[in-house]
């Protein structure tokens, strides 16, 4: 009897992260066929975890399964991206409304309040400072999702944010220094959302969160008008005819 070594979730997750990063960096061409066997040497892993990783990325929407076997990179139109950002805004609006309805004590807001203070763009804007801002901004949004106390909603938000450019942190360095007022508007919206949650103003929190998502769209619209900036975007290679 042949014994097979079980594939660990950690191993699969590592391969998912590695493959996603390579895809978004443009290391594979649109239309290129990706197979388990073809990726063994590149990823230094066996076929089974690579297959599981490819299936995960297909489920996220980055790959399309080929009927004859293997997977192909999916391309995205600008309409796909705008839709994903809009859907994320709707879901985040629902999350903060749930948070206002399910908040049990002011103490639950301690972490998100700390992140509100930290998620402020440093002036003058540097690449390092911008990277820190993006990480803090990402943490702030995930904390809002947790306050909704809905695992189903959290999973849906994570899913839509895996589509290129749809996540809150999908902002472009090079635009922030030209339009620093955008960062201040975002910070004020963060503060207002948390205030609405604390005051149990569900409709206001939801409207603010949906409006806040449009900052990502405006930032990307400016970036797509500038080829130099667009080439810096992780995932730019997946955009068809931008």
C-alpha positions as CSV (number, residue, x, y, z in Angstrom):
1,X,0.0,0.0,0.0
2,X,1.3,3.4,-0.9
3,X,1.2,6.0,1.8
4,X,0.9,9.7,0.9
5,X,2.0,12.6,3.0
6,X,-0.9,14.9,3.9
7,X,-0.7,18.4,2.7
8,X,-0.7,21.0,5.5
9,X,-2.8,24.1,5.4
10,X,0.3,26.1,6.1
11,X,2.1,24.7,3.1
12,X,-0.9,25.4,0.8
13,X,-1.3,28.9,2.3
14,X,2.4,29.7,1.7
15,X,2.1,28.6,-2.0
16,X,-1.1,30.7,-2.4
17,X,0.7,33.8,-1.1
18,X,3.7,33.1,-3.3
19,X,1.7,32.5,-6.4
20,X,-0.6,35.5,-5.8
21,X,2.5,37.8,-5.4
22,X,4.1,36.5,-8.6
23,X,0.9,36.9,-10.5
24,X,0.3,40.5,-9.3
25,X,4.0,41.4,-10.1
26,X,3.4,40.3,-13.7
27,X,5.7,37.3,-13.7
28,X,3.2,35.3,-15.7
29,X,1.7,36.5,-19.0
30,X,-2.0,36.9,-19.7
31,X,-3.1,33.7,-21.4
32,X,-0.2,31.7,-20.1
33,X,-1.2,28.2,-19.0
34,X,-0.3,27.3,-15.4
35,X,-0.1,23.7,-14.4
36,X,0.9,21.8,-11.3
37,X,3.8,20.0,-13.1
38,X,5.0,23.2,-14.8
39,X,5.2,25.0,-11.4
40,X,7.0,22.3,-9.4
41,X,10.5,23.5,-10.2
42,X,9.7,27.2,-9.9
43,X,8.0,26.8,-6.5
44,X,10.1,24.0,-5.1
45,X,7.0,22.1,-4.0
46,X,5.1,18.9,-5.0
47,X,2.1,18.8,-7.3
48,X,-0.7,18.3,-4.7
49,X,-0.1,21.5,-2.7
50,X,0.4,23.4,-6.0
51,X,-2.9,22.1,-7.3
52,X,-4.7,23.2,-4.1
53,X,-3.1,26.6,-4.3
54,X,-4.1,27.0,-7.9
55,X,-7.7,26.0,-7.0
56,X,-7.7,28.6,-4.2
57,X,-6.6,31.3,-6.6
58,X,-9.2,30.3,-9.1
59,X,-11.8,30.5,-6.3
60,X,-10.6,34.1,-5.5
61,X,-11.0,35.0,-9.2
62,X,-7.4,35.5,-10.2
63,X,-7.4,32.3,-12.4
64,X,-9.7,30.6,-14.8
65,X,-9.8,26.8,-15.0
66,X,-9.0,25.4,-18.5
67,X,-11.3,22.5,-19.5
68,X,-8.4,20.6,-20.9
69,X,-6.4,21.0,-17.7
70,X,-4.5,23.7,-15.9
71,X,-5.3,27.3,-15.2
72,X,-5.0,30.6,-17.1
73,X,-4.6,34.1,-15.7
74,X,-7.8,36.0,-15.7
75,X,-7.8,39.5,-17.1
76,X,-9.8,42.4,-15.6
77,X,-11.4,45.3,-17.3
78,X,-11.7,48.7,-15.6
79,X,-15.4,48.0,-15.2
80,X,-14.5,44.9,-13.2
81,X,-12.3,46.9,-10.9
82,X,-14.9,49.7,-10.3
83,X,-17.5,47.1,-9.6
84,X,-15.3,45.3,-7.0
85,X,-14.6,48.6,-5.2
86,X,-18.3,49.4,-5.2
87,X,-19.1,46.0,-3.8
88,X,-16.5,46.4,-1.2
89,X,-18.0,49.7,-0.2
90,X,-21.5,48.1,0.1
91,X,-20.1,45.3,2.3
92,X,-18.1,47.7,4.5
93,X,-21.2,49.8,4.9
94,X,-23.1,46.7,6.0
95,X,-20.2,45.9,8.4
96,X,-20.2,49.2,10.2
97,X,-24.0,49.2,10.4
98,X,-23.8,45.8,12.0
99,X,-21.1,47.2,14.4
100,X,-23.5,50.0,15.5
101,X,-26.2,47.5,16.2
102,X,-24.0,44.9,17.9
103,X,-21.8,47.1,20.0
104,X,-22.0,46.0,23.6
105,X,-19.6,48.4,25.3
106,X,-17.3,51.4,24.5
107,X,-14.3,49.2,25.4
108,X,-14.8,47.3,22.1
109,X,-13.8,50.4,20.2
110,X,-10.4,50.8,21.9
111,X,-8.4,49.2,19.2
112,X,-10.1,50.9,16.3
113,X,-9.8,54.3,18.0
114,X,-6.0,53.7,18.4
115,X,-5.8,52.9,14.7
116,X,-7.8,56.0,13.8
117,X,-5.1,58.1,15.4
118,X,-2.3,56.1,13.8
119,X,-3.8,56.0,10.3
120,X,-2.6,59.5,9.4
121,X,-0.4,60.3,6.4
122,X,3.0,61.7,7.4
123,X,3.9,65.1,5.8
124,X,6.2,65.3,3.9
125,X,5.2,62.0,2.3
126,X,7.9,59.5,1.8
127,X,7.8,56.0,0.4
128,X,8.5,54.5,3.8
129,X,5.9,56.7,5.5
130,X,3.4,55.8,2.8
131,X,4.0,52.1,3.3
132,X,3.4,52.5,7.0
133,X,0.2,54.3,6.3
134,X,-1.1,51.6,4.0
135,X,-0.4,48.9,6.6
136,X,-2.1,50.9,9.3
137,X,-5.0,51.7,7.0
138,X,-5.4,48.0,6.2
139,X,-5.5,47.2,10.0
140,X,-8.1,49.9,10.6
141,X,-10.4,48.5,8.0
142,X,-10.0,44.9,9.2
143,X,-10.8,46.0,12.7
144,X,-14.0,47.6,11.5
145,X,-14.9,44.3,9.9
146,X,-14.4,42.5,13.1
147,X,-16.6,44.9,15.0
148,X,-19.5,43.6,12.8
149,X,-19.3,40.3,14.6
150,X,-20.1,38.4,11.4
151,X,-17.8,35.7,10.2
152,X,-19.8,35.4,6.9
153,X,-19.4,39.1,6.2
154,X,-15.7,39.1,7.1
155,X,-15.1,36.2,4.7
156,X,-17.0,38.1,1.9
157,X,-14.9,41.2,2.5
158,X,-11.7,39.3,2.4
159,X,-12.8,37.6,-0.8
160,X,-13.7,40.8,-2.7
161,X,-10.4,42.5,-1.5
162,X,-8.4,39.8,-3.3
163,X,-9.5,41.1,-6.6
164,X,-6.7,43.5,-7.8
165,X,-7.1,47.1,-6.7
166,X,-10.3,46.6,-4.7
167,X,-8.8,46.6,-1.2
168,X,-8.7,49.7,1.0
169,X,-4.9,49.7,0.9
170,X,-4.8,49.7,-2.9
171,X,-3.6,53.3,-3.1
172,X,-0.7,54.5,-5.3
173,X,2.4,56.3,-4.1
174,X,3.1,59.3,-6.3
175,X,-0.5,60.6,-6.2
176,X,-0.7,61.2,-2.4
177,X,2.0,63.8,-2.5
178,X,0.2,65.6,-5.4
179,X,-3.2,65.5,-3.6
180,X,-2.4,65.5,0.1
181,X,-5.9,66.7,0.9
182,X,-7.2,63.2,0.0
183,X,-5.3,61.7,2.9
184,X,-6.9,64.3,5.3
185,X,-10.4,63.5,3.9
186,X,-9.8,59.8,4.4
187,X,-8.6,60.4,8.0
188,X,-11.7,62.5,8.8
189,X,-14.0,59.8,7.3
190,X,-12.3,57.2,9.5
191,X,-12.9,59.3,12.6
192,X,-16.5,60.0,11.6
193,X,-17.3,56.3,11.0
194,X,-16.0,55.4,14.4
195,X,-17.9,58.2,16.0
196,X,-21.1,57.0,14.3
197,X,-20.6,53.5,15.5
198,X,-20.0,54.7,19.1
199,X,-23.2,56.8,18.9
200,X,-25.2,53.8,17.4
201,X,-25.9,55.8,14.2
202,X,-26.1,52.9,11.8
203,X,-27.4,54.7,8.7
204,X,-24.8,57.4,9.1
205,X,-22.0,54.9,9.5
206,X,-23.1,52.9,6.5
207,X,-23.3,56.0,4.3
208,X,-19.9,57.2,5.4
209,X,-18.3,53.8,4.7
210,X,-19.7,53.6,1.2
211,X,-18.5,57.2,0.5
212,X,-15.1,56.3,1.9
213,X,-14.6,53.5,-0.6
214,X,-14.7,56.0,-3.5
215,X,-11.3,57.4,-2.4
216,X,-9.8,54.2,-3.8
217,X,-11.6,54.6,-7.1
218,X,-10.5,58.3,-7.5
219,X,-6.9,57.4,-6.6
220,X,-6.8,54.6,-9.2
221,X,-8.6,56.7,-11.9
222,X,-5.7,59.2,-11.6
223,X,-3.1,56.5,-11.6
224,X,-4.5,54.9,-14.8
225,X,-4.2,58.2,-16.6
226,X,-0.4,58.0,-15.9
227,X,1.4,55.1,-17.4
228,X,4.4,55.5,-15.2
229,X,2.3,55.3,-12.1
230,X,0.2,52.4,-13.5
231,X,3.3,50.3,-14.0
232,X,4.0,50.5,-10.2
233,X,0.6,48.9,-9.4
234,X,0.7,45.3,-8.3
235,X,-1.6,43.6,-10.7
236,X,-1.3,46.1,-13.6
237,X,-0.4,43.3,-15.9
238,X,-3.9,41.8,-15.4
239,X,-5.7,44.8,-16.7
240,X,-6.9,44.4,-20.3
241,X,-6.7,47.4,-22.5
242,X,-6.3,50.1,-19.9
